[in-house]
Amino acid sequence: MASSSKLTPNQNDDSGHIPYSYSTPVEWRKYSAIIIDPVAIYSGPDNQFGDLSKADKQELARYMDTTFNKVLSQRFQVSSNPGPNTLKLKLTLTGAGTNTAVASTVTRFDLAGMPYNVVQSVRGKEGIFMGSVSYSVEIYDASNNQLLKAFVTKQYPNAMNIAATFGSLNAAKTGIEKGADALVASLK
């Protein structure tokens, strides 16, 4: 990640979703267009994919591309040309965890898992046996390539989101959706 030397521990994040960040003062409203680079898949030795297959990584990267394009197009005109009032977004998928088959669903209902997951849900923390997704975000001014904002994030569904427990990648995909929504909200 080109911005890694600028990232510092995020003292303003009580949720634990964004442990490292960098930002400069920006008037986001002046930007009306955005260039979205294809999602990169991080292959460094410190990646957090565990034993996730290459096909699953590629599926998540495609899903990130589609989701971020869709959500950001509600706020910006998606462009391919740098120019004034245009941002450039670089996303790098750095890790993902899958749902544990059956256990991720059962622990939303059984006497041992449900109380824990309810508490985690209220706290905004991860549920047990649920997947997640980790990625980095870099936002540049496209006209001069100045880094405006960067962060590393880990996203996951609400601990009581039962629909996200079905399928091995559904929790990671839900995390991608939450992350895209949070990003567009932060750029208003």
C-alpha positions in Angstrom: 0.0 0.0 0.0 1.6 3.3 -1.1 0.2 5.1 1.9 1.4 2.6 4.6 4.2 5.0 5.8 1.5 7.6 6.6 -0.9 5.4 8.5 -0.9 5.8 12.3 -3.0 4.1 15.0 -6.5 5.5 15.0 -7.2 6.9 18.4 -10.7 8.0 17.4 -12.1 4.6 16.6 -13.7 2.9 19.6 -15.4 0.3 17.3 -12.2 -1.4 16.3 -13.2 -1.2 12.6 -10.5 1.2 11.6 -7.3 0.5 13.5 -5.0 2.6 11.3 -5.8 5.8 9.4 -4.4 9.0 7.8 -6.3 12.1 6.7 -5.9 15.7 5.8 -8.6 18.4 6.1 -10.8 18.1 3.0 -13.9 19.8 1.8 -15.5 16.6 0.3 -18.5 18.5 -1.1 -16.3 20.1 -3.7 -15.7 16.7 -5.3 -18.3 15.5 -7.8 -16.6 12.7 -9.6 -14.6 9.6 -8.7 -12.2 7.2 -10.4 -12.4 3.7 -8.9 -9.4 1.5 -9.6 -10.0 -2.2 -9.8 -9.7 -3.9 -6.4 -6.3 -5.3 -5.8 -5.7 -8.5 -3.8 -2.8 -8.2 -1.3 -0.4 -11.0 -1.5 2.2 -10.0 1.1 3.3 -12.5 3.8 1.2 -10.7 6.4 -2.1 -11.1 4.5 -5.1 -12.3 6.6 -6.7 -14.7 4.2 -5.8 -17.9 6.1 -6.7 -20.8 3.8 -9.1 -18.9 1.6 -8.9 -20.2 -2.0 -7.7 -18.0 -4.9 -11.2 -18.3 -6.4 -12.8 -17.0 -3.2 -10.4 -14.1 -3.0 -11.2 -13.2 -6.6 -14.9 -13.5 -6.0 -14.7 -11.1 -3.0 -12.6 -8.7 -5.1 -15.2 -8.7 -7.9 -18.0 -8.2 -5.3 -16.0 -5.3 -3.8 -15.7 -3.7 -7.3 -19.4 -4.0 -8.0 -20.5 -2.9 -4.5 -18.3 0.1 -4.2 -19.1 1.3 -7.7 -22.8 1.0 -7.0 -22.7 2.7 -3.7 -20.3 5.5 -4.6 -22.2 6.2 -7.8 -25.1 7.4 -5.6 -22.8 10.3 -4.4 -20.3 10.8 -7.3 -20.2 10.5 -11.1 -18.0 7.5 -11.7 -15.3 8.5 -14.2 -12.2 7.2 -15.8 -10.5 10.5 -16.4 -8.6 12.6 -13.9 -9.7 16.2 -13.7 -10.8 18.9 -11.4 -13.1 18.0 -8.5 -12.4 14.3 -9.1 -11.2 11.8 -6.5 -9.3 8.5 -7.1 -10.1 5.5 -5.0 -7.7 2.5 -4.5 -9.1 -0.5 -2.6 -6.9 -3.5 -1.6 -8.4 -6.6 -0.2 -6.1 -7.7 2.6 -7.9 -10.5 4.3 -11.1 -12.4 4.8 -12.5 -15.0 7.1 -15.3 -17.4 6.2 -18.3 -18.5 8.2 -18.0 -21.8 10.0 -20.5 -24.0 8.3 -23.6 -24.8 10.5 -22.0 -23.4 13.7 -22.2 -19.8 12.6 -26.0 -20.2 12.2 -26.7 -22.5 15.2 -24.9 -20.2 17.7 -27.4 -17.5 16.9 -30.1 -19.7 18.5 -28.5 -22.1 21.0 -28.2 -21.4 24.8 -24.4 -21.1 24.7 -24.0 -18.9 21.7 -27.0 -16.7 21.6 -26.3 -14.7 24.8 -22.7 -14.0 23.7 -23.8 -13.0 20.2 -26.6 -10.7 21.6 -24.0 -8.9 23.7 -21.6 -8.7 20.8 -24.4 -7.3 18.7 -25.2 -4.5 21.2 -21.4 -3.7 21.4 -21.0 -3.7 17.6 -18.5 -6.5 17.8 -18.0 -9.7 15.8 -20.2 -12.7 16.4 -18.6 -16.1 16.9 -18.0 -18.4 13.9 -18.8 -15.5 11.5 -16.6 -14.3 8.7 -15.3 -10.9 8.1 -13.3 -8.9 5.5 -10.3 -6.6 5.8 -9.1 -4.1 3.3 -7.3 -0.8 2.8 -8.7 2.4 1.3 -6.7 5.1 -0.3 -8.3 8.3 -1.6 -6.4 10.8 -3.7 -7.2 14.0 -5.5 -7.1 12.8 -9.1 -5.9 16.1 -10.5 -2.6 16.1 -8.5 -2.4 12.6 -7.0 -2.3 14.0 -3.4 -3.3 11.5 -0.8 -6.3 12.9 1.1 -7.4 9.9 3.2 -6.3 6.4 3.9 -7.2 3.7 6.3 -7.2 0.0 7.0 -10.5 -1.5 8.1 -12.1 -4.8 9.2 -15.8 -5.1 8.5 -18.3 -7.8 9.5 -22.1 -8.1 9.9 -24.0 -7.5 13.1 -23.5 -10.5 15.4 -27.2 -11.4 15.2 -27.5 -11.1 11.4 -28.7 -14.6 10.7 -28.8 -14.2 6.9 -25.1 -13.4 6.8 -24.3 -16.8 8.4 -25.5 -18.8 5.4 -22.8 -19.5 2.8 -19.1 -19.3 3.5 -18.6 -15.8 2.1 -21.9 -14.1 3.0 -20.5 -12.4 6.2 -17.5 -11.0 4.3 -19.8 -9.7 1.5 -22.1 -8.1 4.2 -18.9 -6.5 5.6 -18.1 -5.1 2.1 -21.6 -3.6 1.9 -21.3 -2.0 5.3 -17.8 -0.7 4.5 -19.0 0.9 1.2 -22.0 2.5 3.0 -19.7 3.9 5.7 -17.2 5.2 3.1 -19.8 7.1 1.1 -21.2 8.6 4.4 -17.8 9.8 5.4 -17.3 11.6 2.1 -20.4 13.9 2.4 
